[in-house]
Amino acid sequence: MTALLAIIGGAIYIIGYMVYGRRLEKEVVKADPNRPTPAVKLRDNVDYMPANKFVLYGHHFASIAGAGPIVGPALAMVWGWLPSILWIWFGNLFIGSVHDYLALMASVRYDGKSVQWISGKLMTPKTKYAFELFVYFALLLVIAAFMNVFAGLASSTPEIATASILFIIVAMIEGYIMYRTKMNFSAASIIGVILLILAIVIGFKFPFIKIASKQAWYVIQFIYIIIAASLPVWILLQPRDYLNAYILWFGLIVGGLAALIAFKGFSWPAFTVFSPNLISGQPSPFWPTVPLIIACGALSGFHSIVASGTSSKQLDNELSGLLVGYGGMFTEGFLSTIVVLSIAAFGMTVLKEAGGDMAKLASPALIGKYGAGVIGSTVGKVGIFTHSYGKLVGSIGIPYKLGVTFGGLWVSAFILTTLDTSNRLARFAWGEIWEPVKKTSEGFYKFIANKWVGSIIAAGLGMLIVWGGTLGALWPGFAGANQMLASIAMITAAVWVRNVQKAKKVWQYAVLIPALFLWVTVTVALIWYLFVAVPAIKAATTKYPVAIFTIIMIILNFILIGDFLGAFRKGPKPEAEVK
């Protein structure tokens, strides 16, 4: 079964990219290699700066991935491996990849403007401000959720903590080599990869960073993301994310090869129950709550913020967009496929060896009732993947502990990239929120929209939310905001495809129908989350901010869907109005 799932997943992504993706590029986006991108036209070497398409692919993937394509599918295994993998594959193909690519290319056509700015241009000015507020609150939940995951990994595994810190130093060295010396790209890449391997080896052999307090790691991350989000992209963001891509490629290649060679059946059931005890310990129906768990692996609104926030400002050529936006999403989907097949094949063995109460996992119904609790009390939600991955790659001779450590480093490296990218995007959004006061009080605007002020506020609010929270409480809130953001961004893309690109009707509906399906699903799920799951959260510092944010996002969500319906009914605008 491991081989079968890897082959089917790989075939879906390769064929989808070559057929569906290429047609989107040609018939919807109408990509033109001769049209200058914002990175070329507006180059400032801080935010706008053309990057090699493989460097940008690395940045984009590392930023959108984070812990999402790993944690979500790992949690969703409580429903069984079959519904999880089907949501990943079909969500990836018909929503996630289309959403990411169109968000990137629409932003490229509007000088690297954010997707929320574009929504205001295509619909109404009110849409822009409602969308900006929605994005800002969603980004705060991203920061909180990923702070929680990294703190758990770093506090319990000194090898991961050490390698992660060394990796930041390596990335800054690589940035200097790539952009401040005359060394060619290939030589700089070789040096960067060698230093990356050295950082991993030192972390594994000599783990000298041993901080067991999660709160201490919250503070460390708070300081780190403020600095990282304010530095020019060439110093840390581009080189670190590019090197992260090598960790990704190595992990996927080794994992895919191991899946083929292991040729192991699944001990995890294909399906457990429709409503297992999952979100905040409450019975959680697969529909509509699946998007509150499986976020980035299938589709993610956060991707549109990255695509239109940083990636569109670094795209060197419109033809590079398909690899970066569409290909990045497919790569993430294959990563989630590896997560599902690893746990399906080895998850039960991992839990047994970790001392889990196997009597509570003796049948699909019992897994639905107790599975989340057993995982949480033994190896944890991230650990179920890292230990299963260690077992998987052991089939090709890689030592189990090394495989587990690498799996943890894989997660932590992507978390850090997502964290500082999220904080950079939050300061962008913060500045846009305060733009209305610019004309009346320019001095106040310059202060409140200052990059350091914006970074500190976002990082501080994120840390406040996470301080007393747990992953089980934070993750569904993050994922719900994330998926709702995806539906709104895809609805914006539907207006762009119809009113600006004037694509054929079949392509208009190929974007619109999945967007509306997602909107209905996530709206119902967030209402369920507000009234069922949030009251079960114990920590007040988490419960009340999450409840307030959820209420605000539901209200903004209905405002945005109303604006969309009005714009869609009006049809194409005159060319001058959408420029």
Phi, psi and omega in degrees: 000326179299317180294317183297315181294320179295319181293314180297314179299313179299319180295318179301316185286320180293312181294318179301318180294313185288331184257293185294316181297314181298324179289324174300316181300318186276316191262338182252303181285325182056054184300136183234114182293344182268354179274120182298136178275165178303326180298329180275313184291322189244026186306127175230358179063017173243297176251322179264114182196117181296137180237150170308139187299331178284327174295314181293322175302317178297314178299311185298312182296314182299325181286320183281335188285297184053220178267353189305305184289355178255307184295314182303303178300327178296316178294321185291348179298343177295337172278344187111160186284332185290308178298327180296312185289326179293319177297320179297309185294309184286323176297320179297313188287316189260344180237299189304308184291321179295314179303311184296314184293316181291324177297317179297310187285329174296320178295320178301322180287344179245042174057036176077018179290156182289160180296329178289326175295318180297320180299322177293324179292321185273338182244265179220158176303325178299324179301317182301312183290321177297318180294320180299316178297317179301312181299317183297313179295322177297319180295324177298321178290326175299311181301314181296312183297317184282331171301318181297314182295313182294320179300321178296318180290311185292324182286334182259345184225095181301331179299317180291318179300314182295311181298323181295316180292317178298325181296324177298317179295317178300318182297321179292324175296316180297320177300318179295316181297317185288324190244350181236008173232172181264012180294140181287165188300316183296315180296318178297322179295318180298315179297317180298317181293320178298315178295324177297314179298319179299318179298319179294317181296314179298316179300321182285319185272323185229069182287095187265352177262106185233090179239110188273351183272124177295324180297323178297321179290330174299316181293318179300315179294322178304312180293316183299313186287336175295312181292311184297325182285347183254348179284153171304147187299333185286338184287317186225312190300304182297306184293322180293318180291325176297313179294327176302327181299328178292324175298316179300307184299317179298313181298319180290318180296312180296316180295318178295318178297317179296322179297322179290319184282321182300319177047047186258143175286172182260128174269341178280137182292150178294324180214139179255273177221162182289326183233075177287163175282104189226292186281116184053028179076008183262152174302123188239102181296139182307311170253124016256009193276354181304323179290348174282351181245300180274103181258267192299332183296330181255313181193157185198127176290333178303329180299323181291330179287320176293313183301317183265357181259313181241316187294320181294337180275357182236000182289124184279333186204143182300330180287346176281347186296325182295316178298314186291303186280304183288313181294325178299319180292320179294323178297319178296322178297321179291326175300314179296327175298317178298321179299311182297312183291329178296312182289322179299324182275321190238356184301317180296319178298317179299314182293323178295314180292335179276001178088020179292151179284095186289342177296333179278357180239022188282346180212161178304320181295321179290323176298318178298326183277318188244351188304312181299322180292319179295316179298314182295328183272355181245269185267346180087168185294325176278321182299329179299327175283309186300320179287322177293320177296320177301320177293318182298309183287346174297339180290346176245023171091005178277127181306140185304311182297321178296319179297319179295314181296318179297319177300319178292320177295321177306311180295310187294323180298318180287330178297314182297321178295320179292322181299309184285331173294319179298319180291324175297316179293325179294322178290327173299311182296321179300315178298321180292325180298323184269004181303325181301336181271358185299319183288325184272331182213079185296324180297314178297319180299316180299325179287307187292331181266003177304140187299326180287320178296313179299320180294317181295317181297312182296314180296320180293317178294321177298317180293323178299316181296319188278342191308315182248013186265174175232164181298322181298330180274320186280322188301311180299326178295314176300310185296321179296314177298321182297313183287326175295320176300321178298317181294321180290319178295322180289326175295319175300317178297324179297320177294318179298316181296322183277310191272337182250306182284338179053047179289164178298156185301324181299324179282327175300315181285333177295335176267317187291313186298311176299324180296315180291321176301315180294319181300312180298314182300311185286326177300311178297320181295318180292323176296317175300315182299318182297319187265342182249311188275316184300317179300339180275353178288129186276317185287122182296325181294341176261314186303307188287317175299319180295319179297315180297313180299319182295317178299313180300316183292325177294318178297311179299325180300317180288326175298316183292320180292327176295317178296321180297312183300322178295315181293322183290324179292324182292332179081192185303140175268161172302147186305321184295332184281342183250005178283000000 
